[in-house]
Amino acid sequence: MESLTSGTLAGTGSFRCEECGFVATLAAADTLPRCPGCGGSNFTRASLFGATRFEREVEPEAHPERRDALVAEARDAIDAPGQYLVFEDGGQMRTIPLDREWTRIGRSLAADLRFDDPTVSRRHALLVRQPDGVRVLDDRSLNGVFVNGERVEWRSLSEGDEIVVGRYRLRFLDIAAETVAAGARPLEAQ
């Protein structure tokens, strides 16, 4: 029986990488490859119904002080009140204004915020803006949506909340008009 969950001959089914959560689906006598997400070789049998699906925890960030400095820079560069998502992409901070009622996050070409990464589901999360605030909803993703380290199905967002989608860490910013008037630099100054 152990040959069906370990070694190179895994058997038919889905297997989750223990390092990054990437899911590989195998047929018959396929062998487990190295993980395309992180290069790891430790897989466990994946199940939509098993408890392990919801036990995944967000790994602590390696350099949170660097990210906090980049988020502060991005916040200073915002010159209009509103809600924004800020995240690091290739060493640069990207700022995405949330100006529509629905913002889809995922790997799909139809996503409003697209991450071409195997740890992100095609339809991973939805951000919903309404008069009473902004909510994040898990759109039936495989790896889940985390807010401030806790896996959520949906959650109302507050200023500074961290949203984890796959391996991406997004910061929710809710910039009030008073904050912009207090002296933030315009975007052109960067």
N, C-alpha and C positions, 0 to 999 in steps of 0.2 A: 504494500500500500504506500510506503514512503516514496517509492519511485514515481508516484503520481503527483507528488508535491515538491520534490527536490531533485537535484541532479540535472542532467541535460534532457532526459526523456521525461517529459512532463505529463503527457496525455492531453486529451481534448478539454478545452475550457478556457477560462480567463484567469490571468495571473497578474497580480499587482506588485510593482517594484516597491520594496520596503523603504528605499531611500527617498524617492520623489513621488510615488503614487501612480506612475505611468501604468496603464493596463495593456497587456499583450494578450491577444486571443490566439489560441493554437488549435490546430486540427490534428487528429490521429497521432502520428509518430513525429510531429514537429519537435524540434529541440528549442529550449529557451535561449533566445539571443541575449546579448548584452542590452541593457536598457537604452533605448534611443534618447530618453530624456536626460539621464545622468551618467550612463555608462556602467551602472551597477549590475551585479549579477545575483542579488538576493531577491527572489520572488516568492510570494505566497499565493495560494489559490484565492481568487477574488469571488465575492458573492454579493449580489444586490440585497440579499436577505440576511446575511451574517452581520454580527455585531461589529466586525472590524471596519465596515464601511463608514461608521460614524465615530470611530475611535481615533481617527487621524488627528494629529495635533500640528499646529503651526510651529515650525522650527524657529528658534530665536534668531533674530537678524544678526549677522556678523559684525556690522559697523553701524549701529543705530545713530550714533552721534553724527556721522557723515551724512546720513539720510536726513536727519533733523535739520542740519545746516542747509542742505539743498532745498528742503521744504520751506524753510524760512526765507530763502532767496526767492523761491517761486511765489510765496505769499507777498513779499515786498514788490514783486514785479506786476502783480494784478492791479489794474487801474480802474476796474468797474465792480460795483457790488454784485453779488450773486453767489451761486454754488458752483464749485469746481472740483474736479478730480486731479490730483497731482501724483505722478509716479515717475520712477527712474526707468529710462529706456536707453540702453547703450551708453551709460555714463552721463546722460543729459536728463534733466528734469523736464517732463512734458506736463503742460497744464491744459486740461480739457474743460471748457465751460459746459455746464449742464443747463442748456437753454430750452430743452424740449421736455414734454411730459414723460416720455419713456426713453431711456437710453439702454440699448442692448449691449452686453459685454460678452464676447466669446471668440471662438476661432472661425466662425462662419463668415463668409463674404458679406452676409447681410447684417453683421454686427455693426453697431455705431462706433464702438471701441473694440478694435480687432487685435487679438494677440495670436500670432501664428506660432503656437507652442503646443506640444503634446500634453502638457499638464492642464491646459484650458479646454473645456468642452466647447463644442460648436455653439451651443446655447448655454452659457454658463450662469449669467446673472442678469437681472434687470434692475435699473435704478428708476424709481417712480417719483416724480416731483408733483406735489399737490400743495394746496394752500396751507395745510397743516404740517408740512415738512417733507423731507426726502426719505424714502425707504429703499433698502436693497432687498431683493428677493432672489433666492436660489432658484434658477430655472432648470431644475432637475439635472444639475451637474454631477459628474462622477466624483470629482475630488472635493466638492463642497465649496461653500462660501464662508469665510471667517470674518468676524468683526471684532477687533481688539482681542484676537486669539481664541475666540469662542465660535464654534460652528453654529450657523444660524440657518433657518429656513427663510426668515424675513426679520428685518430689524429696522427701526427708525434710526436715522443717522444724526449725529451731533458733530459740531465743529471739532476737527482734529481726529475723528475716528479713522482707524486703519482697517481697510478692507483687503483681504487676501483672496486672490483669484488665481488658482494654479500657483505658479512661482512668482507672481507679480503682487507687489504691495502697493496699494493705492491709498492716498490720504484724501479724505473728504474735507473740503474747506468751505465754510459758509461765511463769506466776506460781507460785512454790513457796510452801509453807505458811510457811516462815521469813520470806519477803519480806513477806507479809501481817502476820505477827506483829510485824515490825519497825516498824510504825507507819504503814501506809497509811491515808489518810482513808476513811471509809465513803462509799458512793454518795450518801446523803441529804445530806451536807454540801455538795454542789455546788449 
